[in-house]
Amino acid sequence: MTTLLFNKPFGVLPQFTDRGSPTTRPTLSDYINVPKVYPAGRLDRDSEGLMVLTSDGALQARIAHPKFKQPKTYWVQVEGTPTEAHMAQLRAGVTLKDGPTLPAKAHLIDEPQGLWARMPPIRVRKTVPDGWIELTLTEGRNRQVRRMTAHVGLPTLRLVRASIGDWTLDGLESGAWRHVTV
């Protein structure tokens, strides 16, 4: 069995091929040349951070399937000034178009230390403040973090997945990967 942790850069598709696209976009195959490993879950092209790739189908299911409620933690740079009132809304769960979310762990944080520069950088507006929150979810709906922060009035500017269960980004530069033992 092979299991890898990968720090996916912004703009990289979370898959190995980009069939049918009229333009060439970077994929996992531009970074990882390990046979028979597959992503355990998704991370949008415009999001960054930790992905687990594995050859173990059971492990892949435990990470990706919502019934296992695997916690995933995100560092989220948002437009606006996040407050404890915003965090309380996220902790209680919010109702999105596809129904209510499970309660999340939500905390105000400073910009994470050691965070790499994003290419291209996020847009910065001098008249609009921004801030950081840490959000931990145990479900994985499509673009859920972005939809939740927008719902409470804090559009997401940058989204970095910092951990999946006990695995973290610690020591992994953007675009780098390493083997782990399960």
CYANA upper distance limits for C-alpha pairs under 8 A (distance plus 0.5 A):
  1 MET  CA     54 THR  CA      7.94
  1 MET  CA     55 SER  CA      6.20
  1 MET  CA     56 ASP  CA      6.48
  2 THR  CA     37 VAL  CA      7.44
  2 THR  CA     54 THR  CA      6.03
  2 THR  CA     55 SER  CA      5.88
  2 THR  CA     56 ASP  CA      7.68
  2 THR  CA    179 HIS  CA      7.85
  2 THR  CA    180 VAL  CA      8.42
  3 THR  CA     37 VAL  CA      7.84
  3 THR  CA     52 VAL  CA      7.55
  3 THR  CA     53 LEU  CA      6.20
  3 THR  CA     54 THR  CA      4.72
  3 THR  CA     55 SER  CA      7.07
  3 THR  CA     56 ASP  CA      8.17
  3 THR  CA    179 HIS  CA      6.36
  3 THR  CA    180 VAL  CA      6.22
  3 THR  CA    181 THR  CA      7.43
  3 THR  CA    182 VAL  CA      7.91
  4 LEU  CA     52 VAL  CA      6.22
  4 LEU  CA     53 LEU  CA      5.62
  4 LEU  CA     54 THR  CA      6.74
  4 LEU  CA    177 TRP  CA      7.00
  4 LEU  CA    178 ARG  CA      5.99
  4 LEU  CA    179 HIS  CA      5.01
  4 LEU  CA    180 VAL  CA      6.29
  5 LEU  CA     50 LEU  CA      7.19
  5 LEU  CA     51 MET  CA      6.36
  5 LEU  CA     52 VAL  CA      5.32
  5 LEU  CA     53 LEU  CA      7.00
  5 LEU  CA    167 TRP  CA      8.49
  5 LEU  CA    177 TRP  CA      5.89
  5 LEU  CA    178 ARG  CA      6.01
  5 LEU  CA    179 HIS  CA      7.00
  5 LEU  CA    180 VAL  CA      7.49
  6 PHE  CA     49 GLY  CA      8.06
  6 PHE  CA     50 LEU  CA      6.15
  6 PHE  CA     51 MET  CA      5.66
  6 PHE  CA     52 VAL  CA      6.83
  6 PHE  CA     53 LEU  CA      8.03
  6 PHE  CA    172 LEU  CA      8.06
  6 PHE  CA    175 GLY  CA      7.52
  6 PHE  CA    176 ALA  CA      6.45
  6 PHE  CA    177 TRP  CA      4.70
  6 PHE  CA    178 ARG  CA      7.28
  7 ASN  CA     48 GLU  CA      7.62
  7 ASN  CA     49 GLY  CA      5.19
  7 ASN  CA     50 LEU  CA      5.25
  7 ASN  CA     51 MET  CA      6.88
  7 ASN  CA    169 LEU  CA      7.34
  7 ASN  CA    172 LEU  CA      6.77
  7 ASN  CA    173 GLU  CA      7.09
  7 ASN  CA    174 SER  CA      5.61
  7 ASN  CA    175 GLY  CA      5.89
  7 ASN  CA    176 ALA  CA      6.23
  7 ASN  CA    177 TRP  CA      6.84
  8 LYS  CA     12 VAL  CA      7.26
  8 LYS  CA     14 PRO  CA      8.32
  8 LYS  CA     48 GLU  CA      5.77
  8 LYS  CA     49 GLY  CA      5.49
  8 LYS  CA     50 LEU  CA      6.77
  8 LYS  CA     51 MET  CA      7.23
  8 LYS  CA    174 SER  CA      6.75
  8 LYS  CA    175 GLY  CA      6.07
  8 LYS  CA    176 ALA  CA      8.28
  9 PRO  CA     47 SER  CA      8.14
  9 PRO  CA     48 GLU  CA      5.59
  9 PRO  CA     49 GLY  CA      7.14
  9 PRO  CA    174 SER  CA      6.01
  9 PRO  CA    175 GLY  CA      6.11
 10 PHE  CA     45 ARG  CA      6.89
 10 PHE  CA     46 ASP  CA      5.90
 10 PHE  CA     47 SER  CA      6.11
 10 PHE  CA     48 GLU  CA      5.51
 10 PHE  CA    118 ARG  CA      7.43
 10 PHE  CA    119 MET  CA      7.47
 11 GLY  CA     25 ARG  CA      8.43
 11 GLY  CA     26 PRO  CA      7.60
 11 GLY  CA     45 ARG  CA      5.41
 11 GLY  CA     46 ASP  CA      5.84
 11 GLY  CA     47 SER  CA      7.96
 12 VAL  CA     25 ARG  CA      7.64
 12 VAL  CA     26 PRO  CA      5.50
 12 VAL  CA     27 THR  CA      5.70
 12 VAL  CA     28 LEU  CA      7.46
 12 VAL  CA     45 ARG  CA      5.74
 12 VAL  CA     46 ASP  CA      8.11
 13 LEU  CA     18 ASP  CA      8.36
 13 LEU  CA     25 ARG  CA      7.82
 13 LEU  CA     26 PRO  CA      6.74
 13 LEU  CA     27 THR  CA      5.20
 13 LEU  CA     28 LEU  CA      7.17
 13 LEU  CA     44 ASP  CA      7.50
 13 LEU  CA     45 ARG  CA      5.34
 14 PRO  CA     27 THR  CA      6.89
 14 PRO  CA     28 LEU  CA      6.60
 14 PRO  CA     39 PRO  CA      7.81
 14 PRO  CA     42 ARG  CA      6.83
 14 PRO  CA     43 LEU  CA      6.56
 14 PRO  CA     44 ASP  CA      7.29
 14 PRO  CA     45 ARG  CA      7.13
 15 GLN  CA     27 THR  CA      6.34
 15 GLN  CA     28 LEU  CA      6.07
 15 GLN  CA     29 SER  CA      8.29
 15 GLN  CA     39 PRO  CA      7.65
 16 PHE  CA     27 THR  CA      5.88
 16 PHE  CA     28 LEU  CA      5.31
 16 PHE  CA     29 SER  CA      5.42
 17 THR  CA     27 THR  CA      6.70
 17 THR  CA     28 LEU  CA      8.18
 17 THR  CA     29 SER  CA      7.63
 18 ASP  CA     24 THR  CA      7.94
 18 ASP  CA     25 ARG  CA      7.43
 18 ASP  CA     27 THR  CA      7.49
 26 PRO  CA     30 ASP  CA      6.80
 27 THR  CA     31 TYR  CA      8.11
 28 LEU  CA     32 ILE  CA      6.38
 29 SER  CA     33 ASN  CA      6.78
 31 TYR  CA    175 GLY  CA      7.11
 31 TYR  CA    176 ALA  CA      8.02
 32 ILE  CA    177 TRP  CA      8.23
 36 LYS  CA     54 THR  CA      8.30
 36 LYS  CA     55 SER  CA      6.24
 37 VAL  CA     53 LEU  CA      6.09
 37 VAL  CA     54 THR  CA      5.10
 37 VAL  CA     55 SER  CA      5.00
 38 TYR  CA     53 LEU  CA      5.48
 38 TYR  CA     54 THR  CA      5.88
 38 TYR  CA     55 SER  CA      6.81
 39 PRO  CA     51 MET  CA      7.49
 39 PRO  CA     52 VAL  CA      6.47
 39 PRO  CA     53 LEU  CA      4.79
 39 PRO  CA     54 THR  CA      7.09
 39 PRO  CA     60 GLN  CA      7.97
 40 ALA  CA     51 MET  CA      7.76
 40 ALA  CA     52 VAL  CA      6.10
 40 ALA  CA     53 LEU  CA      6.14
 40 ALA  CA     54 THR  CA      7.44
 40 ALA  CA     59 LEU  CA      8.44
 40 ALA  CA     60 GLN  CA      5.17
 40 ALA  CA     61 ALA  CA      7.63
 40 ALA  CA     63 ILE  CA      6.51
 40 ALA  CA     64 ALA  CA      5.93
 41 GLY  CA     51 MET  CA      8.16
 41 GLY  CA     52 VAL  CA      8.30
 41 GLY  CA     60 GLN  CA      8.11
 41 GLY  CA     63 ILE  CA      7.39
 41 GLY  CA     64 ALA  CA      5.10
 41 GLY  CA     65 HIS  CA      8.48
 42 ARG  CA     51 MET  CA      8.27
 43 LEU  CA     47 SER  CA      6.70
 43 LEU  CA     48 GLU  CA      7.78
 43 LEU  CA     51 MET  CA      7.79
 44 ASP  CA     48 GLU  CA      8.35
 44 ASP  CA    143 ARG  CA      7.97
 46 ASP  CA    159 LEU  CA      8.40
 47 SER  CA    158 ARG  CA      7.53
 47 SER  CA    159 LEU  CA      5.66
 47 SER  CA    160 VAL  CA      6.58
 47 SER  CA    161 ARG  CA      8.28
 48 GLU  CA    159 LEU  CA      6.72
 48 GLU  CA    160 VAL  CA      5.20
 48 GLU  CA    161 ARG  CA      6.84
 49 GLY  CA    160 VAL  CA      5.41
 49 GLY  CA    161 ARG  CA      5.09
 49 GLY  CA    162 ALA  CA      6.64
 49 GLY  CA    169 LEU  CA      7.64
 49 GLY  CA    174 SER  CA      7.95
 50 LEU  CA    160 VAL  CA      8.26
 50 LEU  CA    161 ARG  CA      5.88
 50 LEU  CA    162 ALA  CA      6.50
 50 LEU  CA    163 SER  CA      6.79
 50 LEU  CA    164 ILE  CA      7.84
 50 LEU  CA    168 THR  CA      7.56
 50 LEU  CA    169 LEU  CA      6.50
 51 MET  CA    164 ILE  CA      8.45
 53 LEU  CA     60 GLN  CA      8.30
 54 THR  CA     59 LEU  CA      7.96
 54 THR  CA     60 GLN  CA      7.08
 55 SER  CA     60 GLN  CA      8.46
 56 ASP  CA     60 GLN  CA      6.67
 57 GLY  CA     61 ALA  CA      6.72
 58 ALA  CA     62 ARG  CA      6.80
 59 LEU  CA     63 ILE  CA      6.78
 60 GLN  CA     64 ALA  CA      6.56
 61 ALA  CA     65 HIS  CA      5.80
 62 ARG  CA     68 PHE  CA      6.30
 62 ARG  CA     70 GLN  CA      7.75
 63 ILE  CA     68 PHE  CA      7.78
 63 ILE  CA     70 GLN  CA      6.40
 63 ILE  CA    164 ILE  CA      8.35
 64 ALA  CA     70 GLN  CA      8.20
 64 ALA  CA    140 GLY  CA      8.35
 65 HIS  CA     69 LYS  CA      8.03
 66 PRO  CA     70 GLN  CA      7.91
 66 PRO  CA    138 THR  CA      7.80
 66 PRO  CA    139 GLU  CA      5.76
 66 PRO  CA    140 GLY  CA      6.94
 69 LYS  CA    138 THR  CA      5.03
 69 LYS  CA    139 GLU  CA      6.38
 70 GLN  CA    138 THR  CA      5.93
 70 GLN  CA    139 GLU  CA      7.95
 70 GLN  CA    164 ILE  CA      7.60
 70 GLN  CA    165 GLY  CA      6.49
 71 PRO  CA    136 THR  CA      6.79
 71 PRO  CA    137 LEU  CA      6.06
 71 PRO  CA    138 THR  CA      5.06
 71 PRO  CA    139 GLU  CA      8.18
 71 PRO  CA    164 ILE  CA      6.54
 71 PRO  CA    165 GLY  CA      5.79
 72 LYS  CA    136 THR  CA      5.94
 72 LYS  CA    137 LEU  CA      5.96
 72 LYS  CA    138 THR  CA      6.91
 72 LYS  CA    161 ARG  CA      7.73
 72 LYS  CA    162 ALA  CA      8.19
 72 LYS  CA    163 SER  CA      6.12
 72 LYS  CA    164 ILE  CA      5.02
 72 LYS  CA    165 GLY  CA      6.73
 73 THR  CA    134 GLU  CA      7.39
 73 THR  CA    135 LEU  CA      6.13
 73 THR  CA    136 THR  CA      4.66
 73 THR  CA    137 LEU  CA      7.03
 73 THR  CA    161 ARG  CA      6.40
 73 THR  CA    162 ALA  CA      6.03
 73 THR  CA    163 SER  CA      5.62
 73 THR  CA    164 ILE  CA      7.08
 74 TYR  CA    134 GLU  CA      6.13
 74 TYR  CA    135 LEU  CA      5.71
 74 TYR  CA    136 THR  CA      6.73
 74 TYR  CA    159 LEU  CA      7.27
 74 TYR  CA    160 VAL  CA      6.00
 74 TYR  CA    161 ARG  CA      4.77
 74 TYR  CA    162 ALA  CA      5.79
 74 TYR  CA    163 SER  CA      7.63
 75 TRP  CA    112 PRO  CA      8.13
 75 TRP  CA    132 TRP  CA      7.38
 75 TRP  CA    133 ILE  CA      6.45
 75 TRP  CA    134 GLU  CA      5.21
 75 TRP  CA    135 LEU  CA      7.08
 75 TRP  CA    159 LEU  CA      6.57
 75 TRP  CA    160 VAL  CA      5.65
 75 TRP  CA    161 ARG  CA      6.79
 75 TRP  CA    162 ALA  CA      6.96
 76 VAL  CA    132 TRP  CA      5.99
 76 VAL  CA    133 ILE  CA      5.77
 76 VAL  CA    134 GLU  CA      6.67
 76 VAL  CA    135 LEU  CA      7.87
 76 VAL  CA    156 THR  CA      7.10
 76 VAL  CA    157 LEU  CA      7.99
 76 VAL  CA    158 ARG  CA      6.30
 76 VAL  CA    159 LEU  CA      5.28
 76 VAL  CA    160 VAL  CA      6.90
 77 GLN  CA    111 GLU  CA      8.49
 77 GLN  CA    130 ASP  CA      7.36
 77 GLN  CA    131 GLY  CA      6.11
 77 GLN  CA    132 TRP  CA      4.96
 77 GLN  CA    133 ILE  CA      7.10
 77 GLN  CA    156 THR  CA      6.49
 77 GLN  CA    157 LEU  CA      5.92
 77 GLN  CA    158 ARG  CA      5.45
 77 GLN  CA    159 LEU  CA      6.99
 78 VAL  CA     82 PRO  CA      8.13
 78 VAL  CA    130 ASP  CA      6.02
 78 VAL  CA    131 GLY  CA      6.00
 78 VAL  CA    132 TRP  CA      6.59
 78 VAL  CA    133 ILE  CA      8.13
 78 VAL  CA    149 THR  CA      8.15
 78 VAL  CA    154 LEU  CA      6.02
 78 VAL  CA    155 PRO  CA      5.97
 78 VAL  CA    156 THR  CA      4.93
 78 VAL  CA    157 LEU  CA      5.69
 78 VAL  CA    158 ARG  CA      7.50
 79 GLU  CA    128 VAL  CA      7.58
 79 GLU  CA    129 PRO  CA      6.84
 79 GLU  CA    130 ASP  CA      4.97
 79 GLU  CA    131 GLY  CA      7.23
 79 GLU  CA    154 LEU  CA      5.96
 79 GLU  CA    155 PRO  CA      5.88
 79 GLU  CA    156 THR  CA      6.82
 79 GLU  CA    157 LEU  CA      6.81
 80 GLY  CA    128 VAL  CA      6.91
 80 GLY  CA    129 PRO  CA      5.55
 80 GLY  CA    130 ASP  CA      5.21
 80 GLY  CA    131 GLY  CA      7.13
 80 GLY  CA    153 GLY  CA      8.46
 80 GLY  CA    154 LEU  CA      6.37
 80 GLY  CA    155 PRO  CA      8.28
 81 THR  CA    129 PRO  CA      6.62
 81 THR  CA    130 ASP  CA      6.13
 81 THR  CA    131 GLY  CA      6.15
 81 THR  CA    154 LEU  CA      8.30
 82 PRO  CA     86 HIS  CA      6.70
 82 PRO  CA     87 MET  CA      8.16
 82 PRO  CA    108 LEU  CA      7.60
 82 PRO  CA    130 ASP  CA      8.41
 82 PRO  CA    131 GLY  CA      6.72
 82 PRO  CA    132 TRP  CA      7.91
 82 PRO  CA    133 ILE  CA      7.96
 82 PRO  CA    154 LEU  CA      7.62
 83 THR  CA     87 MET  CA      6.99
 83 THR  CA    108 LEU  CA      7.83
 84 GLU  CA     88 ALA  CA      6.57
 84 GLU  CA    107 HIS  CA      8.47
 84 GLU  CA    108 LEU  CA      7.97
 85 ALA  CA     89 GLN  CA      6.95
 86 HIS  CA     90 LEU  CA      6.96
 86 HIS  CA    152 VAL  CA      6.72
 87 MET  CA     91 ARG  CA      6.52
 87 MET  CA    106 ALA  CA      5.90
 87 MET  CA    107 HIS  CA      6.79
 87 MET  CA    108 LEU  CA      7.97
 88 ALA  CA     92 ALA  CA      6.66
 88 ALA  CA    106 ALA  CA      8.22
 89 GLN  CA     93 GLY  CA      6.80
 89 GLN  CA     94 VAL  CA      7.18
 89 GLN  CA    152 VAL  CA      7.64
 90 LEU  CA     94 VAL  CA      6.81
 90 LEU  CA    103 PRO  CA      7.13
 90 LEU  CA    104 ALA  CA      6.37
 90 LEU  CA    105 LYS  CA      7.98
 90 LEU  CA    106 ALA  CA      6.85
 90 LEU  CA    148 MET  CA      7.78
 90 LEU  CA    149 THR  CA      8.44
 90 LEU  CA    152 VAL  CA      8.23
 91 ARG  CA    103 PRO  CA      5.41
 91 ARG  CA    104 ALA  CA      5.15
 91 ARG  CA    105 LYS  CA      6.04
 91 ARG  CA    106 ALA  CA      6.40
 92 ALA  CA    102 LEU  CA      8.21
 92 ALA  CA    103 PRO  CA      5.38
 92 ALA  CA    104 ALA  CA      7.52
 93 GLY  CA    100 PRO  CA      7.12
 93 GLY  CA    101 THR  CA      5.60
 93 GLY  CA    102 LEU  CA      5.78
 93 GLY  CA    103 PRO  CA      4.64
 93 GLY  CA    104 ALA  CA      6.86
 94 VAL  CA    100 PRO  CA      6.06
 94 VAL  CA    101 THR  CA      6.04
 94 VAL  CA    102 LEU  CA      8.30
 94 VAL  CA    103 PRO  CA      8.28
 94 VAL  CA    148 MET  CA      7.32
 94 VAL  CA    151 HIS  CA      8.03
 95 THR  CA     99 GLY  CA      5.89
 95 THR  CA    100 PRO  CA      4.43
 95 THR  CA    101 THR  CA      6.64
 96 LEU  CA    100 PRO  CA      6.31
 96 LEU  CA    101 THR  CA      7.68
 96 LEU  CA    147 ARG  CA      7.92
 96 LEU  CA    148 MET  CA      7.94
 96 LEU  CA    151 HIS  CA      8.06
102 LEU  CA    137 LEU  CA      8.28
102 LEU  CA    138 THR  CA      8.04
102 LEU  CA    139 GLU  CA      7.81
103 PRO  CA    137 LEU  CA      8.22
104 ALA  CA    135 LEU  CA      7.10
104 ALA  CA    136 THR  CA      6.16
104 ALA  CA    137 LEU  CA      5.75
104 ALA  CA    138 THR  CA      8.05
105 LYS  CA    134 GLU  CA      8.35
105 LYS  CA    135 LEU  CA      6.11
105 LYS  CA    136 THR  CA      5.46
105 LYS  CA    137 LEU  CA      7.38
106 ALA  CA    133 ILE  CA      7.38
106 ALA  CA    134 GLU  CA      6.16
106 ALA  CA    135 LEU  CA      5.11
106 ALA  CA    136 THR  CA      7.07
107 HIS  CA    133 ILE  CA      6.09
107 HIS  CA    134 GLU  CA      5.73
107 HIS  CA    135 LEU  CA      7.20
108 LEU  CA    132 TRP  CA      6.81
108 LEU  CA    133 ILE  CA      5.05
108 LEU  CA    134 GLU  CA      6.91
109 ILE  CA    131 GLY  CA      8.50
109 ILE  CA    132 TRP  CA      5.97
109 ILE  CA    133 ILE  CA      5.69
109 ILE  CA    134 GLU  CA      6.91
110 ASP  CA    131 GLY  CA      8.01
110 ASP  CA    132 TRP  CA      6.48
110 ASP  CA    133 ILE  CA      8.25
111 GLU  CA    115 LEU  CA      8.48
111 GLU  CA    131 GLY  CA      8.12
111 GLU  CA    132 TRP  CA      6.44
116 TRP  CA    173 GLU  CA      8.06
116 TRP  CA    174 SER  CA      7.52
117 ALA  CA    121 PRO  CA      7.62
118 ARG  CA    122 ILE  CA      7.83
122 ILE  CA    157 LEU  CA      7.00
122 ILE  CA    158 ARG  CA      7.49
123 ARG  CA    157 LEU  CA      8.29
124 VAL  CA    128 VAL  CA      8.47
125 ARG  CA    129 PRO  CA      8.05
135 LEU  CA    145 VAL  CA      8.43
140 GLY  CA    144 GLN  CA      7.25
143 ARG  CA    147 ARG  CA      6.73
144 GLN  CA    148 MET  CA      6.49
145 VAL  CA    149 THR  CA      6.69
146 ARG  CA    150 ALA  CA      6.61
146 ARG  CA    155 PRO  CA      7.37
146 ARG  CA    156 THR  CA      6.08
147 ARG  CA    151 HIS  CA      6.53
148 MET  CA    152 VAL  CA      7.12
149 THR  CA    153 GLY  CA      6.94
149 THR  CA    154 LEU  CA      5.51
149 THR  CA    155 PRO  CA      6.19
149 THR  CA    156 THR  CA      6.91
150 ALA  CA    154 LEU  CA      5.46
150 ALA  CA    155 PRO  CA      4.94
150 ALA  CA    156 THR  CA      7.40
162 ALA  CA    168 THR  CA      6.27
162 ALA  CA    169 LEU  CA      6.09
163 SER  CA    167 TRP  CA      5.97
163 SER  CA    168 THR  CA      4.75
163 SER  CA    169 LEU  CA      6.88
164 ILE  CA    168 THR  CA      7.09
172 LEU  CA    176 ALA  CA      6.41
172 LEU  CA    177 TRP  CA      7.23
172 LEU  CA    178 ARG  CA      8.43
